[in-house]
């Protein structure tokens, strides 16, 4: 699913208005009907007062139309119009004219900001001041009003996006409404995926308002959201006459003394991802651990007992995962360099493999094209340096994936996968319960197992990240988020596969 900029979304609105055809006012009403349906389901208690704070542009028009719909549904809706400039959009004025005249909706107009202390503490506050048309930070009266809003203890729902938040670039300062929930139209905004905006956007939702699909078919975007519909298109069928060799032979280079758990997690996840065969190269002290915990895997012992020090035979593997728990001993660095030089198999690099790469920049010369790197934010920083903000980091991510011709999986709440082409895909699955030690090892195993089955590096990364998050979501449904551990993700991988294999 393409994630469009604010300018592209406005162009999509205009395209729909021209080619459906439909008036901008009718399209606004259609969008607000979708918003109202969500609102009624989310806030069914009609005795709770609703205060809608409206600007005088189209976002304010959305707020007025919502007030009208809520009055029809017997909500106690009140409108505060913040008219600080005297400038109104045409559709705002039409929505104002369409408000019920029989006194159900109380409308107050402000020419300058004042205290909001008159809003009851149990009221739901709706932010309809500015939408995605905003192109600069708020100041003056508007910044004062946002300060007043943020001092409220009320739950706040933002329409389109929180007022003051820029949709496509970093928003400095504090003049941004801190919403509890945000309801956006047709597509999420790029700003929603940035950690720096988590406290501003809150939980976000998107409702489709029927913009014409022909626009999307012809207008590109470097940003995409991974959805179940796309993931199902990538799934490979399993033939009746398949055998274990059909699904590849993966090698996992993982573990060191005291960190064999990482090797176990990555190996079990690799098998659950569907690889036909798995070998694990680890220090010889891990023999009993691996053979007991992962009996389906073959063990390749290193000549050292406590750490990885030598390159295994590289000729037979269809994919190789390197890094979970390997440590950063000098001999390990030499072995890692040798593996990079010798391999002809697709690679996944994680954890200490990334740290060794950061400590030895000369190794980049040996990293094959389309290698998959799976850093968390600190590992990304060690590899490529610090960024001023999350948008700058996204730019750096795109730049480095293109520069090195690799796939970079930057892990987080919305893990983002940057491809050598410059495309960036944000993940839509997963939950905070997955923020636990070993979760990244599981992801490395899943992606390696998919690579071994001849998924392309891009498909293996995208499908692997989504499958990993889906297993986490299914685990959270049964176990809750608080007590989840990395092993739970592996246990729920079969259910995640089953869910994906269901007819769309």
Residue pairs with C-beta under 8 A, 6 or more apart in sequence:
1 187
1 224
1 225
1 226
1 227
1 230
2 187
2 216
2 219
2 220
2 221
2 223
2 224
2 225
3 187
3 188
3 189
3 190
3 193
3 221
3 223
3 224
3 225
3 426
4 12
4 187
4 219
4 221
5 167
5 168
5 190
5 221
6 132
6 133
6 135
6 167
6 168
6 189
8 219
8 221
9 132
9 186
9 187
10 132
10 133
11 215
11 219
12 186
12 211
12 212
12 215
12 216
12 219
13 24
13 27
13 211
15 211
15 212
15 214
15 215
16 22
16 27
16 210
16 211
16 212
16 215
17 23
17 24
17 27
19 212
19 214
20 212
22 30
24 90
24 91
25 90
25 91
25 94
25 95
27 209
28 58
28 61
28 62
28 65
28 91
28 95
29 65
30 209
30 210
31 62
31 185
31 207
31 209
32 62
32 65
32 66
32 69
33 69
34 185
34 207
34 208
34 209
35 62
35 66
35 159
35 183
35 185
35 207
36 66
36 69
36 70
36 73
37 207
38 183
38 205
38 207
39 66
39 70
39 157
39 183
40 73
42 181
43 50
43 124
46 73
46 74
46 75
46 76
47 76
48 75
48 76
48 122
48 123
48 124
49 76
49 77
49 78
49 120
49 122
49 123
49 124
50 67
50 70
50 75
50 76
50 77
50 78
50 123
50 124
50 126
51 78
51 79
51 80
51 119
51 123
51 124
51 125
51 126
51 154
52 63
52 64
52 66
52 67
52 77
52 78
52 79
52 80
52 126
52 128
53 63
53 80
53 82
53 125
53 126
53 127
53 128
53 129
53 145
53 149
54 60
54 61
54 63
54 64
54 79
54 80
54 81
54 82
54 92
54 128
54 129
55 63
55 82
55 128
55 129
55 130
55 163
56 81
56 82
56 83
56 85
56 87
56 88
56 89
56 92
57 88
57 89
57 92
57 130
57 131
57 133
58 89
58 91
58 92
58 131
58 133
59 128
59 129
59 130
59 131
59 133
59 159
59 160
59 163
60 81
60 82
60 89
60 92
60 95
60 128
60 129
61 89
61 91
61 92
61 94
61 95
62 128
62 131
62 159
62 160
63 79
63 126
63 128
63 159
64 79
64 92
64 95
64 96
64 98
64 99
64 128
65 95
65 98
66 77
66 126
66 128
66 159
67 77
67 78
67 79
67 99
67 105
68 95
68 98
68 99
68 100
68 105
70 77
71 77
71 100
71 104
71 105
77 104
77 105
78 105
78 106
78 107
78 108
79 99
79 105
79 106
79 107
79 108
80 107
80 108
80 109
80 110
81 96
81 107
81 108
81 109
81 110
82 110
82 113
82 129
82 142
82 145
83 109
83 110
83 111
84 110
84 111
84 112
84 113
84 140
84 141
84 142
99 105
99 107
112 141
113 141
113 142
113 144
113 145
113 148
114 148
115 148
116 148
116 149
116 151
116 152
119 125
119 152
119 154
121 153
121 154
122 154
123 154
124 154
124 155
124 157
125 149
125 152
125 154
125 155
125 156
125 157
126 156
126 157
126 158
126 159
127 149
127 156
127 157
127 158
127 159
127 162
127 163
127 177
127 179
128 159
129 142
129 145
129 163
129 177
130 138
130 142
130 163
130 164
131 159
131 160
131 161
132 160
132 161
132 167
132 189
134 163
134 164
134 165
134 166
134 167
135 166
136 166
137 164
137 166
137 171
137 172
137 173
137 175
138 146
138 163
138 164
138 175
138 176
139 175
142 163
142 164
142 175
143 164
143 175
146 163
146 164
146 174
146 175
146 176
146 177
147 174
147 175
149 156
149 177
150 174
150 177
150 178
155 180
155 181
156 177
156 178
156 179
156 180
156 181
156 202
157 179
157 180
157 181
157 182
157 183
158 177
158 179
158 181
158 182
158 183
158 201
158 202
159 183
160 182
160 183
160 184
160 185
161 167
161 182
161 184
161 189
161 191
161 192
161 201
162 176
162 177
162 178
162 179
162 182
162 200
162 201
163 176
163 177
164 171
164 175
164 176
164 177
165 171
165 176
165 177
165 191
165 197
165 200
165 201
166 191
167 189
167 190
167 191
168 189
168 190
168 191
169 391
170 194
170 196
170 388
170 389
170 390
170 391
170 392
171 191
171 197
171 200
176 200
177 200
178 199
178 200
178 202
179 200
179 201
179 202
180 202
180 203
181 202
181 203
181 204
181 205
182 192
182 201
182 202
182 203
182 204
182 205
183 204
183 205
183 206
183 207
184 192
184 204
184 205
184 206
184 207
185 206
185 207
185 209
186 206
186 207
186 208
186 209
186 211
187 206
188 204
188 206
188 225
190 223
191 197
191 201
192 201
192 204
193 414
193 416
193 426
194 390
194 391
194 394
195 390
195 412
195 413
196 389
196 390
197 390
198 413
222 398
222 422
222 423
222 424
223 423
223 424
223 425
223 426
224 423
224 424
224 425
224 426
225 425
225 426
225 428
226 417
226 425
226 426
226 427
226 428
226 429
226 462
226 465
226 466
227 428
228 466
228 500
228 504
229 504
230 462
231 462
231 463
231 466
231 467
231 500
232 500
232 504
234 455
234 459
234 462
234 463
235 463
235 500
235 501
236 453
236 454
236 455
239 246
243 276
244 276
244 277
245 276
245 277
246 276
247 274
247 275
247 276
247 277
247 452
247 453
248 275
248 276
248 277
248 318
248 319
248 451
248 452
248 453
248 454
249 275
249 276
249 277
249 278
249 279
249 316
249 317
249 318
249 452
250 270
250 275
250 277
250 278
250 279
250 317
250 318
250 319
250 320
250 321
250 448
250 449
250 451
250 452
251 278
251 279
251 280
251 281
251 300
251 312
251 317
251 319
251 320
251 321
251 345
252 263
252 266
252 267
252 270
252 278
252 279
252 280
252 281
252 297
252 320
252 321
252 324
252 445
252 448
253 280
253 281
253 282
253 308
253 312
253 320
253 321
253 322
253 323
253 326
253 339
254 262
254 263
254 266
254 267
254 280
254 281
254 282
254 321
254 322
254 323
254 324
254 325
254 326
254 441
255 262
255 263
255 264
255 280
255 282
255 283
255 286
255 289
255 290
255 308
255 324
255 325
255 326
256 282
256 283
256 306
256 307
256 308
256 325
256 326
256 327
256 329
256 332
257 283
257 285
257 305
257 306
257 307
259 324
259 325
259 326
259 327
260 282
260 285
260 286
260 289
260 290
260 325
261 325
261 438
262 324
262 325
262 351
262 438
262 441
263 280
263 282
263 286
263 289
263 290
263 324
263 325
264 289
264 290
264 293
264 294
265 324
265 438
265 441
265 442
265 445
265 486
265 487
265 490
266 321
266 324
266 441
266 442
266 444
266 445
266 448
267 278
267 280
267 290
267 294
267 297
267 445
268 293
268 294
268 445
268 487
268 490
269 441
269 442
269 443
269 444
269 445
269 446
269 449
269 489
269 490
269 493
270 278
270 321
270 445
270 446
270 448
270 449
270 452
271 278
271 294
271 296
271 297
271 445
271 449
272 445
272 446
272 449
272 490
272 493
272 494
273 445
273 446
273 447
273 448
273 449
273 450
273 453
273 464
273 467
273 493
274 449
274 450
274 453
274 497
275 319
275 448
275 449
275 452
275 453
276 452
276 453
277 298
278 294
278 296
278 297
278 298
278 449
279 297
279 298
279 299
279 300
279 312
279 317
280 290
280 294
280 297
280 298
280 299
280 300
281 300
281 301
281 302
281 308
281 312
282 290
282 299
282 300
282 301
282 302
282 308
283 301
283 302
283 304
283 305
283 306
283 307
283 308
284 301
284 302
284 303
284 304
284 305
285 305
285 306
286 299
287 299
287 301
290 297
290 299
291 299
300 312
302 308
302 309
302 310
303 309
303 310
304 310
304 331
307 326
307 327
307 329
307 331
307 332
308 326
308 327
308 329
308 331
308 332
308 335
308 336
309 329
309 331
309 332
309 334
309 335
310 335
311 335
311 338
311 339
311 342
314 320
314 339
314 342
314 343
314 344
314 345
317 345
317 452
318 345
318 346
318 451
318 452
318 453
318 454
319 345
319 346
319 347
319 348
319 448
319 449
319 451
319 452
320 339
320 343
320 345
320 346
320 347
320 348
320 448
321 347
321 348
321 350
321 444
321 445
321 447
321 448
322 336
322 339
322 347
322 348
322 349
322 350
322 353
323 348
323 349
323 350
323 351
323 352
323 353
323 354
323 444
324 350
324 351
324 352
324 440
324 441
324 444
324 445
325 351
325 352
325 441
326 332
326 336
326 351
326 352
326 353
327 352
328 352
328 355
328 356
328 359
332 352
332 356
333 356
333 359
333 360
336 353
336 356
336 363
337 360
337 363
337 366
340 347
340 363
340 366
340 367
340 368
341 366
343 368
346 368
346 370
346 371
346 372
346 451
346 457
346 460
347 367
347 368
347 371
347 372
348 371
348 372
348 374
348 444
348 447
348 448
348 451
349 357
349 367
349 371
349 372
349 373
349 374
350 373
350 374
350 375
350 440
350 441
350 443
350 444
351 379
351 440
351 441
351 444
354 373
354 374
354 375
354 379
354 382
354 383
355 379
355 382
356 363
357 363
357 364
357 367
357 383
358 379
358 382
358 383
364 404
367 404
367 406
369 405
369 406
369 420
370 405
370 406
370 407
370 420
370 457
371 406
371 407
371 457
372 406
372 407
372 408
372 409
372 447
372 451
372 457
372 460
372 461
373 383
373 406
373 407
373 408
373 409
374 409
374 411
374 440
374 443
374 444
374 447
375 383
375 408
375 409
375 410
375 411
376 410
376 411
376 412
376 440
377 393
377 410
377 411
377 412
380 393
380 397
380 408
380 410
381 387
383 400
384 396
384 400
385 396
387 393
387 395
387 396
393 410
394 416
394 424
397 408
397 410
397 416
397 418
397 424
398 418
398 422
398 424
400 406
400 408
400 418
401 407
401 408
401 418
401 419
401 420
401 422
402 420
402 421
402 422
405 420
406 420
407 417
407 418
407 419
407 420
407 457
407 458
407 461
408 417
408 418
409 415
409 416
409 417
409 443
409 447
409 461
409 465
410 416
410 417
410 418
411 440
411 443
413 430
413 432
414 426
414 427
414 428
415 426
415 427
415 430
415 465
415 469
416 424
416 425
416 426
416 427
417 424
417 425
417 427
417 458
417 461
417 462
417 465
418 424
419 425
419 458
425 462
427 465
427 466
427 469
428 466
428 469
429 465
429 466
429 468
429 469
429 470
429 472
429 473
430 468
430 469
430 470
430 472
430 473
431 469
431 472
431 473
431 476
431 481
432 481
433 472
433 475
433 476
433 479
433 480
433 481
433 482
433 484
434 468
434 469
434 472
434 484
434 489
436 484
436 485
436 486
437 486
438 485
438 486
438 487
439 468
439 472
439 486
439 489
441 486
442 468
442 486
442 489
442 490
443 464
443 465
443 468
446 464
446 467
446 468
446 493
447 460
447 461
447 464
447 465
450 459
450 460
450 463
450 464
451 457
451 460
455 463
467 493
467 496
467 497
467 500
468 489
470 496
470 499
470 500
471 489
471 490
471 492
471 493
471 495
471 496
472 484
472 489
472 492
474 492
474 495
474 496
474 499
475 484
475 488
475 489
475 491
475 492
476 484
478 492
479 488
